[in-house]
Amino acid sequence: MCIVRDSRIRMEDWMSKTLTKADIVEAVYEKTDKNRAEAKKLVKKLLDIMKQAVKKDHALLISGVGKFEVYDKDARKGRNPKTDATITLPPRKAMVFRLSRKFRAELNGKRMCLSFPVKSFME
């Protein structure tokens, strides 16, 4: 059973600002028969699963969207701008997101081109 609700946040409004966790909760609430508290728990659980996957495997692949990857950055020299003292910044982890080819093509309004020859059905 699906309950239809009045839409307070429209998709057009999302395009003009950053989509937040609260916006995602609201969208889940509007598109499912869950109440707001259940929708919030669902979104929180999904994000927790995603964060744990990145921490454990250093990568998270969402097919058709992209891949989150964690990589190690070495220690490097830096400078304190206030005192002009040279300091060594410790090694750290950084995360990048790489779009899938399919999603990149969608964003750029292009169709995916095939990398292999396709025979005509008319032959």
Backbone as JSON Lines, residues from 0, in Angstrom:
{"i":0,"aa":"M","n":[0.84,-1.18,0.0],"ca":[0.0,0.0,0.0],"c":[0.89,1.24,0.0]}
{"i":1,"aa":"C","n":[0.57,2.18,-0.84],"ca":[1.34,3.41,-0.93],"c":[0.45,4.59,-0.56]}
{"i":2,"aa":"I","n":[0.93,5.4,0.34],"ca":[0.18,6.57,0.77],"c":[0.69,7.78,0.01]}
{"i":3,"aa":"V","n":[-0.21,8.51,-0.61],"ca":[0.17,9.71,-1.35],"c":[0.16,10.89,-0.38]}
{"i":4,"aa":"R","n":[1.25,11.62,-0.37],"ca":[1.38,12.77,0.53],"c":[1.59,14.04,-0.28]}
{"i":5,"aa":"D","n":[1.27,15.16,0.32],"ca":[1.57,16.43,-0.33],"c":[3.07,16.61,-0.37]}
{"i":6,"aa":"S","n":[3.57,17.02,-1.5],"ca":[5.0,17.17,-1.67],"c":[5.43,18.56,-1.19]}
{"i":7,"aa":"R","n":[6.25,18.59,-0.12],"ca":[6.74,19.88,0.37],"c":[8.07,20.24,-0.28]}
{"i":8,"aa":"I","n":[8.87,19.25,-0.6],"ca":[10.13,19.5,-1.28],"c":[10.02,18.91,-2.67]}
{"i":9,"aa":"R","n":[10.07,19.78,-3.66],"ca":[9.95,19.32,-5.04],"c":[11.34,19.1,-5.63]}
{"i":10,"aa":"M","n":[11.4,18.24,-6.64],"ca":[12.68,17.92,-7.28],"c":[13.33,19.19,-7.83]}
{"i":11,"aa":"E","n":[12.54,20.11,-8.35],"ca":[13.1,21.36,-8.89],"c":[13.81,22.16,-7.81]}
{"i":12,"aa":"D","n":[13.29,22.11,-6.59],"ca":[13.92,22.83,-5.48],"c":[15.26,22.21,-5.13]}
{"i":13,"aa":"W","n":[15.4,20.89,-5.28],"ca":[16.66,20.22,-4.98],"c":[17.74,20.63,-5.95]}
{"i":14,"aa":"M","n":[17.36,20.94,-7.17],"ca":[18.35,21.28,-8.18],"c":[19.06,22.6,-7.86]}
{"i":15,"aa":"S","n":[18.43,23.46,-7.07],"ca":[19.0,24.78,-6.82],"c":[19.84,24.82,-5.55]}
{"i":16,"aa":"K","n":[19.94,23.71,-4.83],"ca":[20.73,23.7,-3.6],"c":[21.34,22.33,-3.4]}
{"i":17,"aa":"T","n":[22.17,22.22,-2.4],"ca":[22.78,20.94,-2.08],"c":[21.74,20.04,-1.43]}
{"i":18,"aa":"L","n":[21.68,18.81,-1.89],"ca":[20.77,17.83,-1.32],"c":[21.33,17.39,0.03]}
{"i":19,"aa":"T","n":[20.54,17.53,1.07],"ca":[20.99,17.19,2.42],"c":[20.38,15.87,2.88]}
{"i":20,"aa":"K","n":[20.88,15.39,4.0],"ca":[20.34,14.16,4.59],"c":[18.86,14.35,4.92]}
{"i":21,"aa":"A","n":[18.49,15.52,5.41],"ca":[17.09,15.81,5.72],"c":[16.23,15.76,4.46]}
{"i":22,"aa":"D","n":[16.77,16.23,3.33],"ca":[16.04,16.17,2.06],"c":[15.82,14.72,1.64]}
{"i":23,"aa":"I","n":[16.82,13.88,1.85],"ca":[16.7,12.47,1.48],"c":[15.66,11.8,2.37]}
{"i":24,"aa":"V","n":[15.68,12.1,3.66],"ca":[14.67,11.56,4.59],"c":[13.28,11.98,4.12]}
{"i":25,"aa":"E","n":[13.12,13.23,3.76],"ca":[11.83,13.74,3.3],"c":[11.38,13.02,2.02]}
{"i":26,"aa":"A","n":[12.3,12.78,1.1],"ca":[11.96,12.08,-0.14],"c":[11.55,10.64,0.14]}
{"i":27,"aa":"V","n":[12.26,9.96,1.04],"ca":[11.9,8.59,1.41],"c":[10.52,8.58,2.06]}
{"i":28,"aa":"Y","n":[10.28,9.55,2.93],"ca":[8.98,9.67,3.6],"c":[7.85,9.85,2.58]}
{"i":29,"aa":"E","n":[8.08,10.69,1.59],"ca":[7.04,10.98,0.59],"c":[6.79,9.81,-0.36]}
{"i":30,"aa":"K","n":[7.83,9.03,-0.64],"ca":[7.69,7.98,-1.65],"c":[7.39,6.6,-1.07]}
{"i":31,"aa":"T","n":[7.32,6.49,0.25],"ca":[7.03,5.2,0.87],"c":[5.88,5.36,1.86]}
{"i":32,"aa":"D","n":[5.47,4.24,2.43],"ca":[4.41,4.3,3.44],"c":[4.98,4.36,4.86]}
{"i":33,"aa":"K","n":[6.24,4.74,4.98],"ca":[6.89,4.86,6.29],"c":[6.64,6.25,6.88]}
{"i":34,"aa":"N","n":[6.62,6.32,8.21],"ca":[6.51,7.64,8.83],"c":[7.89,8.29,8.84]}
{"i":35,"aa":"R","n":[7.96,9.55,9.26],"ca":[9.24,10.28,9.21],"c":[10.32,9.63,10.06]}
{"i":36,"aa":"A","n":[9.96,9.15,11.23],"ca":[10.94,8.52,12.12],"c":[11.51,7.26,11.48]}
{"i":37,"aa":"E","n":[10.66,6.47,10.85],"ca":[11.12,5.26,10.18],"c":[11.99,5.61,8.97]}
{"i":38,"aa":"A","n":[11.6,6.63,8.22],"ca":[12.38,7.07,7.06],"c":[13.76,7.55,7.52]}
{"i":39,"aa":"K","n":[13.8,8.28,8.62],"ca":[15.07,8.78,9.15],"c":[15.97,7.62,9.57]}
{"i":40,"aa":"K","n":[15.4,6.61,10.24],"ca":[16.17,5.44,10.64],"c":[16.71,4.7,9.42]}
{"i":41,"aa":"L","n":[15.88,4.57,8.39],"ca":[16.27,3.87,7.17],"c":[17.44,4.57,6.49]}
{"i":42,"aa":"V","n":[17.36,5.88,6.34],"ca":[18.43,6.65,5.71],"c":[19.7,6.57,6.55]}
{"i":43,"aa":"K","n":[19.56,6.7,7.87],"ca":[20.73,6.62,8.76],"c":[21.4,5.26,8.64]}
{"i":44,"aa":"K","n":[20.61,4.18,8.61],"ca":[21.16,2.84,8.5],"c":[21.89,2.65,7.17]}
{"i":45,"aa":"L","n":[21.3,3.15,6.08],"ca":[21.94,3.05,4.78],"c":[23.27,3.78,4.76]}
{"i":46,"aa":"L","n":[23.3,4.99,5.29],"ca":[24.54,5.77,5.34],"c":[25.58,5.1,6.23]}
{"i":47,"aa":"D","n":[25.14,4.49,7.34],"ca":[26.07,3.76,8.21],"c":[26.69,2.57,7.48]}
{"i":48,"aa":"I","n":[25.87,1.85,6.72],"ca":[26.38,0.71,5.94],"c":[27.41,1.2,4.93]}
{"i":49,"aa":"M","n":[27.13,2.31,4.27],"ca":[28.05,2.86,3.27],"c":[29.37,3.29,3.93]}
{"i":50,"aa":"K","n":[29.28,3.97,5.07],"ca":[30.49,4.41,5.77],"c":[31.33,3.23,6.24]}
{"i":51,"aa":"Q","n":[30.68,2.19,6.78],"ca":[31.42,1.02,7.23],"c":[32.1,0.32,6.06]}
{"i":52,"aa":"A","n":[31.44,0.27,4.9],"ca":[32.04,-0.35,3.72],"c":[33.3,0.39,3.3]}
{"i":53,"aa":"V","n":[33.25,1.71,3.31],"ca":[34.42,2.5,2.93],"c":[35.54,2.32,3.95]}
{"i":54,"aa":"K","n":[35.21,2.3,5.23],"ca":[36.23,2.11,6.27],"c":[36.87,0.74,6.16]}
{"i":55,"aa":"K","n":[36.08,-0.29,5.9],"ca":[36.57,-1.66,5.87],"c":[37.32,-1.98,4.58]}
{"i":56,"aa":"D","n":[36.73,-1.68,3.45],"ca":[37.26,-2.09,2.16],"c":[37.99,-0.98,1.41]}
{"i":57,"aa":"H","n":[37.93,0.23,1.91],"ca":[38.53,1.4,1.27],"c":[37.9,1.71,-0.08]}
{"i":58,"aa":"A","n":[36.72,1.13,-0.36],"ca":[36.03,1.43,-1.61],"c":[34.56,1.09,-1.46]}
{"i":59,"aa":"L","n":[33.73,1.83,-2.2],"ca":[32.29,1.58,-2.23],"c":[31.84,1.83,-3.66]}
{"i":60,"aa":"L","n":[31.34,0.8,-4.31],"ca":[30.89,0.9,-5.69],"c":[29.37,0.89,-5.71]}
{"i":61,"aa":"I","n":[28.79,1.92,-6.31],"ca":[27.35,1.98,-6.53],"c":[27.17,1.92,-8.04]}
{"i":62,"aa":"S","n":[26.78,0.76,-8.52],"ca":[26.69,0.51,-9.95],"c":[25.8,1.55,-10.63]}
{"i":63,"aa":"G","n":[26.28,2.1,-11.72],"ca":[25.53,3.1,-12.47],"c":[25.67,4.51,-11.93]}
{"i":64,"aa":"V","n":[26.33,4.67,-10.79],"ca":[26.52,5.99,-10.19],"c":[28.01,6.32,-10.11]}
{"i":65,"aa":"G","n":[28.77,5.5,-9.38],"ca":[30.2,5.76,-9.26],"c":[30.82,4.99,-8.12]}
{"i":66,"aa":"K","n":[32.05,5.35,-7.83],"ca":[32.83,4.62,-6.83],"c":[33.51,5.6,-5.88]}
{"i":67,"aa":"F","n":[33.34,5.36,-4.59],"ca":[34.06,6.1,-3.56],"c":[35.31,5.29,-3.24]}
{"i":68,"aa":"E","n":[36.47,5.94,-3.24],"ca":[37.72,5.25,-2.93],"c":[38.51,6.04,-1.9]}
{"i":69,"aa":"V","n":[39.14,5.31,-0.98],"ca":[39.99,5.92,0.04],"c":[41.43,5.58,-0.31]}
{"i":70,"aa":"Y","n":[42.29,6.58,-0.21],"ca":[43.71,6.33,-0.45],"c":[44.53,7.04,0.61]}
{"i":71,"aa":"D","n":[45.76,6.54,0.79],"ca":[46.66,7.09,1.81],"c":[47.5,8.21,1.21]}
{"i":72,"aa":"K","n":[47.61,9.29,1.96],"ca":[48.49,10.39,1.57],"c":[49.69,10.36,2.51]}
{"i":73,"aa":"D","n":[50.85,10.56,1.96],"ca":[52.08,10.54,2.76],"c":[52.2,11.8,3.61]}
{"i":74,"aa":"A","n":[53.08,11.73,4.6],"ca":[53.4,12.91,5.39],"c":[54.05,13.93,4.46]}
{"i":75,"aa":"R","n":[53.84,15.2,4.74],"ca":[54.43,16.23,3.88],"c":[54.8,17.44,4.72]}
{"i":76,"aa":"K","n":[55.64,18.26,4.13],"ca":[56.04,19.48,4.81],"c":[54.98,20.55,4.58]}
{"i":77,"aa":"G","n":[54.75,21.32,5.62],"ca":[53.8,22.42,5.54],"c":[54.38,23.64,6.24]}
{"i":78,"aa":"R","n":[53.57,24.7,6.27],"ca":[54.05,25.93,6.88],"c":[52.92,26.53,7.7]}
{"i":79,"aa":"N","n":[53.23,26.95,8.92],"ca":[52.27,27.65,9.75],"c":[52.25,29.1,9.25]}
{"i":80,"aa":"P","n":[51.14,29.56,8.67],"ca":[51.13,30.9,8.1],"c":[51.26,32.02,9.14]}
{"i":81,"aa":"K","n":[50.9,31.72,10.37],"ca":[50.98,32.75,11.42],"c":[52.41,32.98,11.87]}
{"i":82,"aa":"T","n":[53.17,31.87,12.06],"ca":[54.54,31.99,12.56],"c":[55.59,31.77,11.48]}
{"i":83,"aa":"D","n":[55.15,31.32,10.33],"ca":[56.03,31.01,9.2],"c":[56.98,29.84,9.52]}
{"i":84,"aa":"A","n":[56.64,29.07,10.54],"ca":[57.46,27.92,10.91],"c":[57.15,26.73,10.0]}
{"i":85,"aa":"T","n":[58.17,25.97,9.66],"ca":[57.99,24.77,8.86],"c":[57.58,23.62,9.78]}
{"i":86,"aa":"I","n":[56.54,22.9,9.38],"ca":[56.05,21.78,10.18],"c":[55.88,20.57,9.27]}
{"i":87,"aa":"T","n":[55.82,19.41,9.87],"ca":[55.56,18.18,9.11],"c":[54.12,17.78,9.37]}
{"i":88,"aa":"L","n":[53.33,17.71,8.31],"ca":[51.95,17.29,8.42],"c":[51.92,15.76,8.4]}
{"i":89,"aa":"P","n":[51.15,15.14,9.29],"ca":[51.16,13.67,9.38],"c":[50.47,13.01,8.18]}
{"i":90,"aa":"P","n":[50.75,11.73,7.97],"ca":[50.05,11.01,6.9],"c":[48.55,10.98,7.21]}
{"i":91,"aa":"R","n":[47.74,10.89,6.17],"ca":[46.29,10.87,6.38],"c":[45.62,10.12,5.25]}
{"i":92,"aa":"K","n":[44.36,9.88,5.42],"ca":[43.56,9.24,4.38],"c":[42.71,10.31,3.7]}
{"i":93,"aa":"A","n":[42.51,10.12,2.4],"ca":[41.66,11.03,1.63],"c":[40.69,10.17,0.83]}
{"i":94,"aa":"M","n":[39.55,10.74,0.5],"ca":[38.55,10.0,-0.26],"c":[38.21,10.76,-1.54]}
{"i":95,"aa":"V","n":[38.04,10.01,-2.61],"ca":[37.64,10.59,-3.89],"c":[36.4,9.85,-4.38]}
{"i":96,"aa":"F","n":[35.65,10.52,-5.24],"ca":[34.49,9.91,-5.89],"c":[34.71,9.97,-7.38]}
{"i":97,"aa":"R","n":[34.56,8.82,-8.03],"ca":[34.71,8.76,-9.49],"c":[33.38,8.36,-10.09]}
{"i":98,"aa":"L","n":[32.87,9.18,-11.0],"ca":[31.61,8.88,-11.67],"c":[31.74,7.66,-12.57]}
{"i":99,"aa":"S","n":[30.66,6.91,-12.69],"ca":[30.65,5.83,-13.66],"c":[30.52,6.44,-15.06]}
{"i":100,"aa":"R","n":[30.96,5.72,-16.07],"ca":[30.86,6.23,-17.45],"c":[29.41,6.5,-17.82]}
{"i":101,"aa":"K","n":[28.54,5.6,-17.4],"ca":[27.12,5.74,-17.72],"c":[26.54,7.03,-17.12]}
{"i":102,"aa":"F","n":[26.82,7.28,-15.85],"ca":[26.29,8.47,-15.18],"c":[26.91,9.74,-15.75]}
{"i":103,"aa":"R","n":[28.21,9.68,-16.06],"ca":[28.88,10.84,-16.66],"c":[28.21,11.19,-17.99]}
{"i":104,"aa":"A","n":[27.89,10.16,-18.78],"ca":[27.23,10.39,-20.06],"c":[25.84,11.01,-19.84]}
{"i":105,"aa":"E","n":[25.12,10.54,-18.84],"ca":[23.81,11.1,-18.52],"c":[23.93,12.58,-18.12]}
{"i":106,"aa":"L","n":[24.91,12.89,-17.29],"ca":[25.11,14.27,-16.85],"c":[25.43,15.2,-18.01]}
{"i":107,"aa":"N","n":[26.22,14.69,-18.95],"ca":[26.64,15.5,-20.09],"c":[25.68,15.43,-21.26]}
{"i":108,"aa":"G","n":[24.58,14.7,-21.1],"ca":[23.57,14.63,-22.15],"c":[24.02,13.85,-23.37]}
{"i":109,"aa":"K","n":[24.95,12.94,-23.18],"ca":[25.46,12.16,-24.31],"c":[24.96,10.73,-24.19]}
{"i":110,"aa":"R","n":[24.86,10.08,-25.34],"ca":[24.53,8.67,-25.33],"c":[25.82,7.89,-25.23]}
{"i":111,"aa":"M","n":[25.74,6.73,-24.63],"ca":[26.92,5.87,-24.54],"c":[27.22,5.33,-25.93]}
{"i":112,"aa":"C","n":[28.46,5.38,-26.35],"ca":[28.83,4.8,-27.63],"c":[29.39,3.41,-27.4]}
{"i":113,"aa":"L","n":[29.07,2.53,-28.28],"ca":[29.52,1.15,-28.14],"c":[30.94,1.03,-28.66]}
{"i":114,"aa":"S","n":[31.76,0.24,-28.0],"ca":[33.16,0.11,-28.4],"c":[33.38,-1.12,-29.28]}
{"i":115,"aa":"F","n":[32.31,-1.76,-29.72],"ca":[32.43,-2.91,-30.6],"c":[31.46,-2.73,-31.77]}
{"i":116,"aa":"P","n":[31.77,-3.33,-32.93],"ca":[30.9,-3.16,-34.09],"c":[29.55,-3.86,-33.89]}
{"i":117,"aa":"V","n":[28.51,-3.22,-34.36],"ca":[27.16,-3.77,-34.27],"c":[26.67,-4.02,-35.68]}
{"i":118,"aa":"K","n":[26.26,-5.25,-35.96],"ca":[25.76,-5.6,-37.29],"c":[24.3,-5.13,-37.41]}
{"i":119,"aa":"S","n":[23.97,-4.73,-38.58],"ca":[22.61,-4.28,-38.85],"c":[21.68,-5.46,-38.92]}
{"i":120,"aa":"F","n":[20.47,-5.29,-38.43],"ca":[19.48,-6.35,-38.49],"c":[18.89,-6.49,-39.89]}
{"i":121,"aa":"M","n":[19.17,-5.53,-40.76],"ca":[18.62,-5.54,-42.1],"c":[19.43,-6.41,-43.05]}
{"i":122,"aa":"E","n":[20.61,-6.84,-42.68],"ca":[21.47,-7.64,-43.58],"c":[20.9,-9.01,-43.81]}
